[in-house]
Structures are given as structure tokens and as C-alpha cells.
Amino acid sequence: MQSIKTNYIYNTLYQILSLFIPFITAPYISRVLGTDGVGEISYVASIAAYFVLFASLGSASYAKREIALHRDDKRKTSIIFWEIEILLVLLTTICLLIWGILVALSKEHTLLFVVQSIQILTVSVNLTWFFGGEEQFKLISIRNSLLKVAQIVFLFLFIKDKSDLLLYVFITNGFDFLGYISLISMLKKYIQRIPLKELHPMRHFKSLIQYFLPTIASSVYQYLDKVMLGAIGNDLSQNGYYEQTTKIVNMILGVTISLDTIMESRMSYLFAKGRSDELKQRLNRSVDFTLGISIPACIGLCGVASTFIPWFLGKDFLPVVPLLMVYSTTLISTSLCCCLGGQYLIPSGQRNRSTKVLVLVSFVNLILNAISIPYIGALGATVATVISEALCMVLYVYLSKNHINWQDICKLSYKKILTAIPMLAVVLIIGYLLPANIFTIILQVGTGLLIYIIGTLLLRDSFSLFILDFLKSKIKFLNLFT
């Protein structure tokens, strides 16, 4: 069994790289393609995302869980792998045929739709669910990191102006496709050939549907808001503002939820073994970690928004500043939802209860989008998402009350919040007194982080003490200061 710490380190390093890369590419792409170009890509990609969802049909969570549960038996694992992969190829083929009809009937963005087909095709070769179930996050992280670096090089070499919009989409989707293909050669170490007559792919279909329902429900406020902005907003620049807002928050969110990706497989394994005490301990520690990262990230993002956006995206994207301040609150709510959903509700077999919550939340989001987008555009979509994610968090905590409740969450978070308040004040003052440039942003982030670390250590916050103990075990000279 792979070490959780090792997996976390590799996965976190990859998430940090993923966080760092847009800081290199986004300023360049936003200026080269402009608000309309970014908005057009966002609109088409949001539509394609639904075809990706139907092609994968909830396989990411279900398949990873099945592999995690049976990974001690190579033959059983091989049977599950081949059955699910055959099913995914069939589903991808059907979705591509329907997508082709849509492209043929489209009157706008036709070429962009064609190039976006690569995104759907990748579903059939995306094997990260298998290696995730095997807890081979080192392999996934290294492969993804190399591809990200290569992608940056190609973007700067070949994307020069707005006429390169199609090439930009081809590069971003093409590298993902090539990356997934590269994993195929590594399968022989983990699986064996199984006679076709012993495979029954359709036996997984019902379970995939059960996993798919919450996926499609949650996608309403992941993708439908962008589709609605493009369809009823009548201004692709609004899509551009909202796309950049969500992209910045999602970059940070990738770090706050990086532990969930690793722990989902381990928690499924522990549930299968009936180790309930260890489950509760790990869940509480995961929630503490999630709050320890998401609270300062949320507060800090609000503090640097007015300095960061003009420097990062350019003055054309100034409307992103208020959107980012509002949307940053989802770092806390979404992180908690991902933590409780991925580490408790799904591994414990409460998929149906989770689905009902997501359906309700999605319906609320849909109504709020329909009401607000025609009047206030991207801000309406932002407010709708914030309310929806908050509702999801409240309901998820209720469903998890046997292992963690609001009293536990308040106990874990109040010291973090007390420290984050003065951190926000100092960050805002620095941004107000100094010009919007990279040096000011570095000073804001560095000072804010220092205040948060010192404050939580002085208050003896559980998260900071855990991190300090971990570092002391790895770096011996830190023991001299205690």
C-alpha cells in the first residue's frame, strides 16, 4: 500500500505546479485572445463538458472505488478494468456521434466545436481512475507535470494573436489526450489479459448511473452557468470575466482539495475493512487540513484581488475584481463539500443521499441563474454559485453528523478565522498604499502568510501544530526551537 504522505507530497507538488502554470499563461492568453476570445472558448468548452460527463458516466469515482476495493486480487482487478474500459469506449463512441450531429447543425463556433471533439475523445483513454484506485499518485503526478511544462512551451511558441484561438484549444486538449495515451504502456504491471467471454461490461452500468446522477447534478453549477451566460447573457465578455474568476479560484481549490483525491481510495479501503475508529480520526484530520488551507486562501484572495487582477489579467478584466471577492468564499464551502463527499459519503455507500442533496442544490442554482444572469450577468452567476455551494456544505455536514458535526467544525476553525481577520486588514492596507505590481503582490502574500502562521501557532491551532510536528520529524534542527 502506498504511503499517504508520499502520495500527498507528489499530488500537492503537482497541484502547486498546476497553480503556478496559469500564473505564467493566463496573463499572456487573456491579453492575446481578449475577453471575447476567452468567453467563446469558455462557452463551447462548457457545452463539450456535458458530453464528457455522459461519456464517462460517473466512472471517475465508481471505477476508482472498485479498483481500490479489489486491488489485492490482480485477476479481479483486471476483470473490473477491462469491463469498465470497454463500457467507456462504447459510451464515448455514442457521445462523439451525437456531438458530430450537433456540430453539423451549428451555425456559430463550428470550427471550435470540431476541435473541441478531442476533449470528448480523451474519455476513452483516460486511465487516471485506475491508477488512482491503485494509489499510484506519483506516476500520475510526474506524467501530468511533464505534460504541463510541454504545454506551456507550445502555447508561447505558437499562440500569437486572436487568430490562433483554434490552435490554442487544439494544444490544450491535445496534450491531455497524449498524456492519457502515455499511461497505457504502464498497465501491464498491474493487470493481465482476460478472455472476452468472461467480461460483462454492462453489469457496471447501473452502478455507473448511480454515480453519474450526482456528477451531472453538481455540473449544473460548474458548467451550466457558463452556458447560460453565453446563451441568455448576449455578451461573451461576461463569459470571459466569469471564466477567469472561476479559473483563479479553481487553481487554488486544486491545492485545498488535493488531499481528497488521495484519501478517497484509502477511505474506501478502510470502510471495506471495517476500521471505523481510524476512519473517524482521518476524517477529522482531513477536515482540519481543509479548513487550515481554505480559510486563509479565501481571506487572502479577497485581500489581494484589487492588486492582483490589473497586474495579472490586464485592465480589460477589471470587472473580475468584485466577482473574485464574492466567489472566493466558495473555497471554504466547496473544499468542505469535496472533503465530506469524497472521504465519507461516497466511501460509506451514501451515494444516493449525496445525490439528493446535489439535485436540490443544482435546482436552486438553476433558478438563481435564470433570475439573475439576464440582469447582472457574471455577477448573477457568481452569487448563484456562492449560495448553492453554501447550501451544499450545510446539507453535507448534516449527512456526516455521525462522524463530524458543526460543533467539531467550529472548534477546528475559530482560531484560524481569528488569525485570518488581522491578516486581511494588513493585506488590504499594503494593497492600498502600494501600486499594483508583482512586488506588491509578493509582499501581500508573504506578509499575510507570515501573520497566519505565527498567529495560528501562538493560538496553538491543531492544524499548525500538526504541520509543525511533521516538519520537526523531517527537519531535525527545528527541534532546537522547541
C-alpha positions as CSV (number, residue, x, y, z in Angstrom):
1,M,0.0,0.0,0.0
2,Q,1.4,3.4,-1.0
3,S,2.2,5.9,1.8
4,I,-0.5,8.6,2.2
5,K,2.3,11.2,3.0
6,T,4.2,10.2,-0.2
7,N,1.1,10.3,-2.3
8,Y,0.1,13.6,-0.8
9,I,3.5,15.2,-1.4
10,Y,3.5,14.2,-5.0
11,N,-0.1,15.2,-5.6
12,T,0.4,18.5,-3.8
13,L,3.6,19.3,-5.8
14,Y,1.6,18.7,-8.9
15,Q,-1.3,20.9,-7.7
16,I,1.3,23.6,-6.9
17,L,2.6,23.3,-10.4
18,S,-0.9,23.5,-11.7
19,L,-1.4,26.6,-9.6
20,F,1.8,28.1,-10.9
21,I,1.3,27.4,-14.6
22,P,-1.7,29.6,-15.1
23,F,0.2,32.4,-13.4
24,I,2.5,32.1,-16.5
25,T,0.0,31.5,-19.2
26,A,-3.2,33.3,-18.1
27,P,-1.8,36.9,-18.3
28,Y,-0.5,36.1,-21.8
29,I,-3.6,34.3,-23.1
30,S,-6.0,36.9,-21.7
31,R,-4.2,39.7,-23.5
32,V,-3.7,37.7,-26.8
33,L,-7.2,36.3,-27.1
34,G,-9.1,39.1,-25.2
35,T,-12.3,38.9,-23.2
36,D,-14.4,37.8,-26.2
37,G,-11.9,35.0,-27.1
38,V,-11.7,33.7,-23.6
39,G,-15.5,33.9,-23.4
40,E,-16.1,32.0,-26.6
41,I,-13.7,29.2,-25.5
42,S,-15.5,29.0,-22.1
43,Y,-18.9,28.8,-23.8
44,V,-18.0,26.0,-26.2
45,A,-16.0,24.1,-23.6
46,S,-18.9,24.2,-21.2
47,I,-21.2,22.5,-23.8
48,A,-18.5,19.9,-24.5
49,A,-18.2,19.2,-20.8
50,Y,-21.7,17.7,-20.7
51,F,-20.7,15.3,-23.5
52,V,-17.6,14.4,-21.4
53,L,-19.9,13.7,-18.4
54,F,-22.2,11.4,-20.4
55,A,-19.2,9.6,-22.0
56,S,-17.5,9.0,-18.6
57,L,-20.9,8.4,-16.8
58,G,-19.6,8.7,-13.3
59,S,-16.7,6.4,-13.9
60,A,-14.1,8.5,-12.1
61,S,-15.4,7.9,-8.7
62,Y,-17.0,4.5,-9.2
63,A,-14.2,2.9,-11.1
64,K,-11.5,4.2,-8.7
65,R,-13.5,2.9,-5.7
66,E,-13.9,-0.6,-7.4
67,I,-10.2,-0.8,-8.1
68,A,-9.4,0.3,-4.5
69,L,-11.7,-2.4,-3.1
70,H,-10.2,-5.2,-5.1
71,R,-6.6,-4.2,-5.8
72,D,-5.3,-7.1,-3.6
73,D,-6.6,-9.5,-6.3
74,K,-4.9,-9.0,-9.6
75,R,-7.3,-11.1,-11.6
76,K,-10.4,-9.4,-10.1
77,T,-8.8,-6.0,-10.7
78,S,-8.1,-7.0,-14.3
79,I,-11.7,-8.1,-14.9
80,I,-13.0,-4.8,-13.5
81,F,-10.6,-2.7,-15.5
82,W,-11.4,-4.4,-18.9
83,E,-15.2,-4.3,-18.3
84,I,-15.2,-0.6,-17.4
85,E,-12.8,0.4,-20.2
86,I,-14.9,-1.4,-22.8
87,L,-18.0,0.4,-21.5
88,L,-16.2,3.7,-21.6
89,V,-15.2,3.2,-25.2
90,L,-18.8,2.4,-26.2
91,L,-20.2,5.4,-24.4
92,T,-17.5,7.7,-25.9
93,T,-18.3,6.5,-29.4
94,I,-22.0,7.2,-28.9
95,C,-21.3,10.7,-27.5
96,L,-19.0,11.5,-30.4
97,L,-21.7,10.6,-32.9
98,I,-24.2,12.8,-31.2
99,W,-21.6,15.6,-30.9
100,G,-21.0,15.2,-34.7
101,I,-24.7,15.9,-35.3
102,L,-24.6,19.0,-33.1
103,V,-21.5,20.3,-35.0
104,A,-23.2,19.7,-38.3
105,L,-26.2,21.7,-37.2
106,S,-24.3,24.5,-35.5
107,K,-24.4,27.9,-37.2
108,E,-21.8,29.6,-34.9
109,H,-18.5,28.5,-33.5
110,T,-18.5,25.4,-35.8
111,L,-14.7,25.0,-36.2
112,L,-14.3,25.5,-32.4
113,F,-16.8,22.7,-31.9
114,V,-14.8,20.4,-34.2
115,V,-11.5,21.0,-32.4
116,Q,-13.2,20.6,-29.0
117,S,-14.1,17.0,-30.0
118,I,-10.7,16.0,-28.7
119,Q,-11.9,16.7,-25.2
120,I,-14.6,14.1,-25.6
121,L,-12.3,11.5,-27.2
122,T,-9.9,11.7,-24.2
123,V,-12.6,9.9,-22.0
124,S,-11.9,6.6,-23.7
125,V,-8.1,6.7,-23.0
126,N,-8.2,8.5,-19.6
127,L,-6.9,5.8,-17.2
128,T,-6.3,8.0,-14.2
129,W,-9.2,6.3,-12.4
130,F,-7.3,3.0,-12.5
131,F,-4.0,4.4,-11.2
132,G,-5.9,6.4,-8.6
133,G,-7.6,3.3,-7.3
134,E,-4.1,1.7,-7.1
135,E,-2.9,4.8,-5.3
136,Q,-0.2,5.4,-7.8
137,F,-0.3,9.2,-7.5
138,K,3.4,9.5,-8.0
139,L,3.1,8.1,-11.5
140,I,0.1,10.4,-12.3
141,S,1.7,13.5,-10.9
142,I,5.0,13.1,-12.7
143,R,3.3,12.4,-16.0
144,N,1.0,15.3,-15.6
145,S,3.8,17.7,-14.6
146,L,5.9,16.9,-17.7
147,L,2.9,17.5,-20.0
148,K,2.0,20.8,-18.3
149,V,5.5,22.1,-18.9
150,A,5.5,21.0,-22.5
151,Q,2.1,22.6,-23.0
152,I,3.4,25.9,-21.7
153,V,6.3,25.8,-24.2
154,F,3.9,25.2,-27.1
155,L,1.5,28.0,-26.1
156,F,4.2,30.6,-26.0
157,L,5.7,29.4,-29.3
158,F,2.5,29.2,-31.4
159,I,-0.2,31.4,-29.8
160,K,0.5,34.9,-31.1
161,D,-2.9,36.7,-31.7
162,K,-6.7,36.2,-31.7
163,S,-6.5,34.2,-35.0
164,D,-4.8,31.4,-33.1
165,L,-7.8,30.7,-31.0
166,L,-8.4,27.3,-32.6
167,L,-4.8,26.3,-32.2
168,Y,-4.9,27.2,-28.5
169,V,-7.9,24.8,-28.0
170,F,-6.1,22.1,-30.0
171,I,-2.9,22.4,-27.9
172,T,-4.7,22.4,-24.5
173,N,-6.8,19.4,-25.4
174,G,-4.2,17.6,-27.5
175,F,-1.7,17.4,-24.7
176,D,-4.3,16.0,-22.3
177,F,-5.0,13.3,-24.9
178,L,-1.4,12.4,-25.5
179,G,-0.8,12.3,-21.7
180,Y,-3.6,9.7,-21.2
181,I,-2.3,7.7,-24.1
182,S,1.1,7.5,-22.4
183,L,-0.4,5.7,-19.4
184,I,-1.5,2.7,-21.4
185,S,2.1,1.3,-21.7
186,M,2.2,1.2,-17.8
187,L,-0.8,-1.1,-17.4
188,K,0.9,-4.4,-17.9
189,K,2.4,-4.2,-14.4
190,Y,-1.0,-4.1,-12.8
191,I,-3.4,-6.1,-15.0
192,Q,-3.5,-9.3,-17.0
193,R,-5.3,-10.4,-20.1
194,I,-8.8,-11.7,-19.6
195,P,-10.8,-13.8,-22.2
196,L,-13.6,-11.7,-23.7
197,K,-16.2,-14.3,-22.9
198,E,-15.5,-13.7,-19.2
199,L,-16.2,-10.0,-19.4
200,H,-19.6,-8.5,-18.7
201,P,-19.3,-4.7,-19.1
202,M,-23.0,-4.0,-18.7
203,R,-23.1,-5.2,-15.1
204,H,-21.4,-1.9,-14.1
205,F,-23.9,0.2,-16.0
206,K,-26.4,0.5,-13.1
207,S,-23.7,1.5,-10.6
208,L,-22.3,4.0,-13.0
209,I,-25.7,5.6,-13.4
210,Q,-25.9,5.9,-9.6
211,Y,-22.5,7.6,-9.6
212,F,-23.4,9.7,-12.6
213,L,-26.5,11.3,-11.1
214,P,-24.6,13.4,-8.5
215,T,-22.0,14.2,-11.1
216,I,-24.5,15.6,-13.6
217,A,-26.3,17.4,-10.7
218,S,-23.1,19.1,-9.5
219,S,-22.2,20.0,-13.0
220,V,-25.2,22.3,-13.2
221,Y,-23.3,25.0,-11.3
222,Q,-19.9,24.0,-12.8
223,Y,-20.9,24.3,-16.4
224,L,-24.5,25.4,-16.9
225,D,-23.8,28.9,-15.6
226,K,-21.3,29.4,-18.4
227,V,-23.7,28.0,-21.0
228,M,-26.5,30.3,-19.7
229,L,-24.2,33.3,-19.7
230,G,-23.4,32.6,-23.3
231,A,-27.0,31.8,-24.3
232,I,-29.0,34.4,-22.5
233,G,-26.4,36.9,-21.5
234,N,-25.8,38.2,-25.1
235,D,-22.3,39.2,-24.2
236,L,-19.4,36.8,-24.5
237,S,-17.2,39.2,-22.4
238,Q,-19.3,38.2,-19.4
239,N,-18.3,34.6,-20.0
240,G,-14.7,35.9,-20.2
241,Y,-15.0,37.6,-16.8
242,Y,-16.7,34.6,-15.2
243,E,-14.3,32.1,-16.7
244,Q,-11.3,33.9,-15.4
245,T,-12.9,34.3,-11.9
246,T,-13.6,30.6,-11.7
247,K,-10.2,29.7,-13.1
248,I,-8.4,31.6,-10.5
249,V,-10.4,30.2,-7.6
250,N,-10.2,26.7,-9.1
251,M,-6.4,27.0,-9.3
252,I,-6.3,27.5,-5.5
253,L,-9.1,25.0,-4.9
254,G,-6.9,22.3,-6.5
255,V,-4.5,22.7,-3.6
256,T,-7.2,22.8,-0.9
257,I,-8.8,19.5,-2.1
258,S,-5.6,17.7,-3.2
259,L,-5.8,15.5,-0.1
260,D,-9.3,14.3,-1.1
261,T,-8.1,12.8,-4.3
262,I,-5.7,10.6,-2.3
263,M,-7.9,9.9,0.7
264,E,-10.9,8.7,-1.3
265,S,-9.3,5.5,-2.3
266,R,-7.8,4.9,1.2
267,M,-11.2,5.6,2.9
268,S,-13.0,3.2,0.6
269,Y,-10.4,0.6,1.6
270,L,-10.9,1.3,5.3
271,F,-14.6,1.1,5.0
272,A,-14.3,-2.3,3.3
273,K,-12.1,-3.5,6.2
274,G,-14.5,-2.1,8.9
275,R,-11.8,0.1,10.6
276,S,-14.3,2.8,11.9
277,D,-12.1,4.3,14.5
278,E,-9.3,5.1,12.0
279,L,-11.9,6.4,9.6
280,K,-13.2,9.0,12.1
281,Q,-9.7,10.0,13.1
282,R,-8.7,10.5,9.5
283,L,-11.9,12.4,8.6
284,N,-11.4,14.9,11.4
285,R,-7.8,15.4,10.5
286,S,-8.8,15.9,6.8
287,V,-11.5,18.5,7.8
288,D,-8.9,20.3,9.9
289,F,-6.5,20.3,7.0
290,T,-9.2,21.5,4.6
291,L,-10.1,24.4,6.9
292,G,-6.5,25.2,7.6
293,I,-5.8,25.8,3.9
294,S,-9.2,27.1,2.6
295,I,-9.8,29.8,5.2
296,P,-6.6,31.8,4.7
297,A,-6.9,31.2,1.0
298,C,-10.3,32.7,0.9
299,I,-9.5,35.7,3.1
300,G,-6.1,36.2,1.3
301,L,-7.7,36.1,-2.2
302,C,-10.2,38.8,-1.1
303,G,-7.3,40.9,0.1
304,V,-5.1,40.8,-3.0
305,A,-7.9,40.8,-5.6
306,S,-7.8,44.6,-6.4
307,T,-4.0,44.4,-6.8
308,F,-3.7,41.1,-8.5
309,I,-6.3,41.3,-11.3
310,P,-4.9,44.5,-13.1
311,W,-1.4,43.1,-13.0
312,F,-2.4,39.5,-13.8
313,L,-5.1,39.9,-16.5
314,G,-4.8,43.5,-17.6
315,K,-7.2,46.4,-17.2
316,D,-9.7,44.9,-19.6
317,F,-10.5,42.3,-16.9
318,L,-11.1,44.8,-14.0
319,P,-14.7,43.6,-13.6
320,V,-13.3,40.4,-12.3
321,V,-12.2,42.1,-9.1
322,P,-15.6,42.2,-7.3
323,L,-16.5,38.8,-8.8
324,L,-13.4,37.3,-7.4
325,M,-14.0,38.7,-3.9
326,V,-17.5,37.2,-3.8
327,Y,-16.6,33.9,-5.5
328,S,-13.6,33.3,-3.2
329,T,-15.9,32.3,-0.4
330,T,-16.6,29.0,-2.3
331,L,-13.0,28.0,-1.4
332,I,-14.3,27.1,2.1
333,S,-17.7,25.7,1.2
334,T,-16.6,23.7,-1.9
335,S,-13.5,22.4,-0.1
336,L,-15.7,21.1,2.8
337,C,-18.1,19.5,0.4
338,C,-15.4,17.7,-1.5
339,C,-13.8,16.6,1.7
340,L,-17.0,15.2,3.2
341,G,-18.3,13.8,-0.1
342,G,-15.1,12.2,-1.2
343,Q,-13.9,10.9,2.2
344,Y,-17.1,10.0,3.9
345,L,-20.4,10.0,2.0
346,I,-19.1,8.1,-1.1
347,P,-16.8,5.6,0.6
348,S,-19.5,4.8,3.2
349,G,-22.0,4.0,0.4
350,Q,-24.3,7.1,0.9
351,R,-24.2,7.9,-2.8
352,N,-28.0,8.1,-3.0
353,R,-28.3,10.6,-0.1
354,S,-25.5,12.7,-1.6
355,T,-27.3,12.6,-5.0
356,K,-30.5,14.0,-3.5
357,V,-28.5,16.9,-2.0
358,L,-26.8,17.7,-5.3
359,V,-30.1,17.6,-7.2
360,L,-31.7,20.0,-4.8
361,V,-28.7,22.3,-4.8
362,S,-28.5,22.2,-8.6
363,F,-32.1,23.1,-8.9
364,V,-31.6,26.1,-6.6
365,N,-28.6,27.2,-8.7
366,L,-30.5,26.8,-11.9
367,I,-33.4,29.0,-10.6
368,L,-31.0,31.7,-9.3
369,N,-29.0,31.7,-12.5
370,A,-32.2,32.2,-14.6
371,I,-33.3,35.1,-12.4
372,S,-30.0,36.9,-12.0
373,I,-28.0,36.4,-15.2
374,P,-30.3,38.5,-17.5
375,Y,-29.9,41.5,-15.2
376,I,-26.4,41.4,-13.7
377,G,-24.6,38.9,-15.9
378,A,-21.5,37.3,-14.5
379,L,-22.2,38.7,-11.0
380,G,-25.5,36.9,-11.0
381,A,-23.8,33.6,-11.9
382,T,-21.3,34.2,-9.1
383,V,-23.9,34.9,-6.4
384,A,-25.9,31.9,-7.5
385,T,-22.8,29.6,-7.2
386,V,-21.9,31.0,-3.8
387,I,-25.4,30.4,-2.4
388,S,-25.6,26.9,-3.9
389,E,-22.2,25.8,-2.6
390,A,-23.1,27.1,0.9
391,L,-26.3,25.2,0.9
392,C,-24.5,22.0,-0.3
393,M,-22.0,22.5,2.6
394,V,-24.8,22.8,5.2
395,L,-26.5,19.6,4.0
396,Y,-23.3,17.6,3.7
397,V,-22.4,18.4,7.2
398,Y,-25.8,17.3,8.3
399,L,-25.4,14.0,6.5
400,S,-22.0,13.5,8.1
401,K,-23.1,14.2,11.7
402,N,-22.3,10.7,12.9
403,H,-18.6,11.3,12.3
404,I,-18.3,15.1,12.3
405,N,-20.8,17.9,13.1
406,W,-21.0,21.7,13.2
407,Q,-19.6,21.8,16.8
408,D,-16.5,20.0,15.6
409,I,-16.1,22.3,12.6
410,C,-16.5,25.4,14.7
411,K,-13.9,24.1,17.2
412,L,-11.5,23.4,14.3
413,S,-12.0,26.7,12.5
414,Y,-12.4,29.6,15.1
415,K,-8.6,30.0,15.7
416,K,-8.0,30.1,12.0
417,I,-10.6,32.7,11.5
418,L,-9.3,34.9,14.4
419,T,-5.9,34.9,12.8
420,A,-7.2,35.5,9.2
421,I,-9.0,38.7,10.2
422,P,-5.9,40.8,11.1
423,M,-4.2,39.1,8.1
424,L,-6.9,40.5,5.8
425,A,-6.5,44.0,7.3
426,V,-2.7,44.1,6.8
427,V,-3.0,42.7,3.2
428,L,-5.6,45.4,2.3
429,I,-3.5,48.2,3.8
430,I,-0.4,47.1,1.8
431,G,-2.5,47.0,-1.4
432,Y,-4.0,50.4,-0.7
433,L,-0.6,52.1,-0.1
434,L,1.5,50.5,-2.9
435,P,1.0,50.3,-6.7
436,A,-0.5,47.2,-8.3
437,N,2.6,45.2,-9.4
438,I,4.3,41.9,-8.8
439,F,6.4,43.2,-5.9
440,T,3.3,44.4,-4.0
441,I,1.5,41.1,-4.5
442,I,4.5,39.1,-3.3
443,L,4.7,41.4,-0.2
444,Q,0.9,41.0,0.4
445,V,1.1,37.2,0.1
446,G,4.3,36.8,2.1
447,T,3.1,39.1,4.9
448,G,-0.3,37.6,5.1
449,L,1.1,34.0,5.2
450,L,3.6,35.0,7.9
451,I,0.8,36.5,10.0
452,Y,-1.3,33.4,9.6
453,I,1.4,31.0,10.5
454,I,2.6,32.9,13.6
455,G,-1.0,33.6,14.7
456,T,-2.2,30.1,14.5
457,L,1.0,28.8,16.2
458,L,0.5,31.3,19.1
459,L,-3.1,30.2,19.4
460,R,-1.9,26.6,19.3
461,D,-4.3,25.7,16.4
462,S,-4.4,22.0,15.8
463,F,-3.6,22.2,12.1
464,S,-0.5,24.4,12.5
465,L,0.7,22.1,15.4
466,F,0.3,19.0,13.2
467,I,2.3,20.6,10.4
468,L,5.0,21.8,12.8
469,D,5.3,18.3,14.3
470,F,5.5,16.8,10.8
471,L,8.3,19.2,9.8
472,K,10.2,18.6,13.0
473,S,10.2,14.9,12.3
474,K,11.7,15.6,8.8
475,I,13.9,18.6,9.6
476,K,15.8,17.9,12.9
477,F,17.2,21.4,13.5
478,L,13.6,22.7,14.2
479,N,13.7,20.7,17.5
480,L,16.2,23.3,18.7
481,F,13.5,25.9,18.8
482,T,11.1,23.9,21.0
